Amino acid sequence: MSTCPEGPDTNVPCELELESNPVHVKLIMIGDKKPSQIETKPKADLFSVSVAIPALNEAGNITSAVKATKDALEKHGFSDFEIILIDGGSSDGTPKIMDEIGSQDGRIKVGPHIISRGLGHSVTHGFSCATKQYVGWFPGDNETLPETMKNVFAEIGKVDVIIPYTVNPWVRTPGRRILSAVYLKTFNAVFGTRLKYFNGPCFFRRPVLDTVIMSTDGPAYMMEILVQLVKSGEASYVEVPMYLKARDYGKSSVLKWGNVWEIAKTAAKLFFRIHFCGLPKKGGVDGN
């Protein structure tokens, strides 16, 4: 059934009824031709999203990072969302700024300020606080551009796992680029995967994430999650382009030999579990 008027009128609002569900559309008519464009209500309203934003000494970046995330969610049409701020033991005023941000919007929650145990611990802690259908994270360093957020949010509801990969690595230091390249090639070879990136701000359908068993909250935490889900063959996923910008404040703490050692240990344990013990039937992410 249709309540759309006939004729050459332009920009005519109307209502179509498809399978007893009304869909509001806008028809743009050109003379007596057929509609040239139909704008439909975005599907984003059908899904809820939790975004964790971890930060360590990001006083100069956290406000912009939160604003960019909130703007992207609203622009993409999400009305049911929460942003969870996790401080990983900052000493530069980041916790105070987070508290101020959280007091201004009920959709922005501030998790308990925790002792620094690395990015993986902060992210998984944020996941454990999440309450929505999809859960993911963006860093508090404000490196993630709106184009990346748009690419991620466009896939919500279509697949179980959304995996961003870097397309402009030159904005990072040469040392970090080399480490990332070695990391990617090594672990794709070890686990028989073909992923383009293991360390990005991924998003997951909550029930799928809950099937993962975590053994680490160290720097290889995301690799452990992705390898289990991809190797299981039961989770659909898509890889989307991720655009980065240079940091406005502070420096990254990724390049540490201790991190390299922790990554190697996690990979060895995961390899043994997959090839000798089998993938788990159920699990869960616990940030405690």
C-alpha positions in Angstrom: 0.0 0.0 0.0 1.3 3.5 -0.8 0.2 7.0 0.3 2.6 8.6 -2.2 1.1 11.1 -4.6 1.4 10.6 -8.3 2.7 13.2 -10.7 5.8 15.3 -11.3 6.1 16.9 -7.9 9.6 17.1 -6.4 10.8 16.2 -2.9 7.5 14.6 -2.0 7.4 13.0 1.5 5.3 9.8 1.6 4.8 6.5 3.3 5.1 3.0 1.8 3.9 -0.1 3.6 6.0 -3.2 3.0 4.9 -6.4 4.6 2.8 -4.4 7.1 5.9 -2.4 8.2 5.8 1.3 7.3 8.9 2.7 5.8 9.3 6.5 5.5 10.9 7.6 2.3 11.5 10.7 0.4 11.0 10.6 -3.4 12.9 13.0 -5.6 10.9 13.3 -8.9 12.3 14.9 -12.1 9.5 15.9 -14.4 7.4 12.9 -15.2 10.4 10.4 -14.8 10.6 7.7 -12.1 12.1 8.5 -8.7 15.8 9.2 -9.0 16.6 8.7 -5.3 15.0 7.0 -2.3 16.2 7.8 1.2 15.3 5.2 3.8 15.5 5.3 7.5 19.0 4.0 8.5 19.3 0.5 9.9 21.5 1.8 12.7 18.5 2.2 15.0 18.1 -1.6 15.0 21.4 -2.1 16.8 23.0 -0.8 20.0 26.8 -0.2 20.3 29.3 0.0 23.2 32.6 1.8 22.4 35.4 1.6 24.9 38.0 4.3 24.8 41.1 3.4 26.8 43.7 6.0 27.5 47.1 6.3 29.3 48.4 9.9 29.8 46.2 11.3 27.0 45.2 14.5 28.6 45.8 16.4 25.4 43.8 14.0 23.2 41.0 12.3 25.2 38.4 15.1 24.8 38.8 15.2 21.0 38.8 11.4 20.8 35.5 11.2 22.7 33.9 14.0 20.7 35.0 12.3 17.4 33.5 9.0 18.5 30.2 10.5 19.7 29.8 12.6 16.5 30.5 9.5 14.3 27.9 7.4 16.2 25.2 10.1 15.9 26.0 10.9 12.3 25.6 7.3 11.4 22.2 7.1 13.0 22.9 5.2 16.2 20.6 6.3 19.1 21.3 3.5 21.5 25.0 3.7 22.3 27.4 4.1 25.2 31.0 5.3 25.4 33.1 3.8 28.1 36.2 5.6 29.2 38.9 3.6 30.8 42.0 5.2 32.3 45.0 2.8 32.5 46.8 4.6 35.3 47.5 8.1 33.9 49.6 10.6 35.8 48.9 13.7 33.6 45.3 14.6 34.5 43.5 12.2 32.1 41.3 10.7 34.9 40.0 14.2 35.9 39.2 15.1 32.3 37.4 11.8 31.9 35.2 12.5 34.9 34.3 15.9 33.6 33.4 14.5 30.2 31.3 11.8 31.8 29.4 14.3 33.9 28.1 16.1 30.8 26.4 13.2 29.0 24.7 10.1 30.5 25.7 8.0 27.5 29.4 8.5 28.4 30.4 6.2 31.3 33.7 6.4 33.2 35.0 3.1 34.4 37.0 2.8 37.6 40.5 4.1 37.2 42.8 1.1 37.2 46.5 0.4 37.7 48.4 0.4 34.4 48.7 -3.1 33.0 48.8 -2.2 29.3 46.4 -1.5 26.5 45.0 -5.0 26.4 43.9 -4.9 30.0 42.2 -1.5 29.5 40.4 -2.7 26.4 39.2 -6.0 27.9 38.2 -4.1 31.0 36.1 -1.8 28.8 34.5 -4.8 27.1 33.5 -6.3 30.4 31.7 -3.1 31.3 29.8 -3.0 27.9 26.0 -3.6 27.8 25.1 -3.2 24.1 24.7 -5.7 21.2 28.0 -4.7 19.6 31.2 -3.9 21.5 34.4 -2.4 20.3 37.0 0.3 21.0 38.8 3.3 19.6 42.0 4.6 21.2 42.1 7.7 23.4 45.0 9.1 21.4 42.7 10.6 18.8 44.6 9.0 16.0 41.4 7.4 14.4 40.0 9.6 11.6 36.2 9.9 11.0 36.6 8.0 7.8 37.6 4.9 9.8 34.7 5.2 12.2 32.3 5.6 9.2 33.7 2.4 7.7 33.4 0.5 10.9 29.9 1.7 11.8 28.6 0.9 8.3 29.2 -2.8 8.9 27.3 -3.0 12.3 24.6 -5.5 11.9 26.0 -7.1 8.7 28.8 -9.3 10.2 29.9 -10.7 13.5 33.4 -9.1 13.5 34.7 -5.9 12.0 38.5 -5.7 11.6 40.1 -2.4 10.6 43.4 -2.4 8.8 45.9 0.5 8.3 46.1 2.0 4.8 48.4 4.9 5.6 51.1 3.5 7.9 53.6 6.2 6.9 52.1 8.5 9.6 53.8 6.2 12.2 57.5 6.0 13.0 59.7 3.7 10.9 60.3 1.5 13.9 56.7 0.9 14.5 56.0 0.2 10.8 58.7 -2.4 10.7 57.5 -4.1 13.9 53.9 -4.1 12.5 55.0 -5.7 9.2 57.0 -8.4 10.9 54.2 -9.1 13.4 51.6 -9.4 10.6 53.6 -11.7 8.3 54.8 -13.9 11.2 51.4 -14.6 12.7 49.6 -15.0 9.5 52.1 -17.7 8.6 52.0 -19.3 12.1 48.2 -19.5 12.3 47.3 -19.9 8.6 45.3 -16.7 8.4 45.3 -14.0 5.8 44.3 -11.0 7.9 45.6 -7.5 7.0 46.0 -6.3 10.5 45.8 -7.8 14.0 46.0 -4.8 16.3 43.2 -2.5 15.2 40.2 -1.2 17.0 37.9 -4.1 16.2 34.1 -4.5 16.9 32.3 -7.6 17.8 28.7 -8.9 18.1 28.6 -9.6 21.8 27.5 -13.3 21.8 30.4 -14.0 19.4 33.0 -12.3 21.5 31.7 -14.2 24.5 32.8 -17.5 22.8 36.5 -16.5 23.1 38.7 -17.7 25.9 41.3 -15.2 26.9 44.6 -16.1 28.4 46.2 -12.7 28.2 45.4 -9.0 28.6 48.8 -8.1 27.3 49.8 -6.6 23.9 48.7 -9.7 21.9 45.2 -9.7 23.3 43.5 -8.8 20.0 45.5 -11.3 18.1 44.3 -14.0 20.5 40.7 -12.9 20.0 40.8 -12.7 16.2 42.7 -15.9 15.6 40.2 -17.9 17.7 37.2 -16.4 15.9 38.7 -16.7 12.3 40.0 -20.2 12.8 36.6 -21.4 14.3 35.0 -20.7 11.0 31.7 -19.8 12.8 32.1 -16.0 12.9 31.5 -13.8 9.8 33.9 -11.0 9.5 34.9 -8.1 7.2 38.1 -6.0 7.0 37.7 -2.3 6.5 40.2 0.5 5.7 41.5 2.4 8.7 43.0 5.9 8.3 45.3 7.3 11.0 46.6 10.7 11.7 49.7 11.7 13.5 49.4 12.1 17.3 48.7 15.7 18.5 50.1 15.0 22.0 52.4 12.5 23.7 54.0 9.4 22.2 53.1 5.8 21.8 54.4 3.2 24.3 54.0 0.2 21.9 57.7 -0.1 21.0 59.0 -1.9 24.1 61.1 -5.2 24.2 58.9 -6.4 27.0 55.9 -6.2 24.7 57.7 -8.2 22.0 58.4 -10.9 24.5 54.8 -11.0 25.8 53.5 -11.2 22.2 55.8 -14.2 21.5 54.7 -16.0 24.6 51.0 -15.5 23.9 51.4 -16.7 20.3 53.2 -19.9 21.4 50.5 -20.7 23.9 47.7 -20.0 21.4 49.4 -22.2 18.7 49.6 -25.1 21.2 45.9 -24.6 22.1 44.7 -24.5 18.5 46.7 -27.4 17.2 46.8 -29.7 20.2 43.8 -28.9 22.4 41.2 -27.6 19.9 39.3 -24.4 20.0 37.0 -23.8 23.0 33.3 -24.1 22.8 32.6 -21.2 25.0 34.6 -18.5 26.8 34.3 -14.8 27.7 36.2 -11.6 28.0 36.9 -10.6 31.6 38.6 -7.3 32.2 39.0 -7.8 36.0 
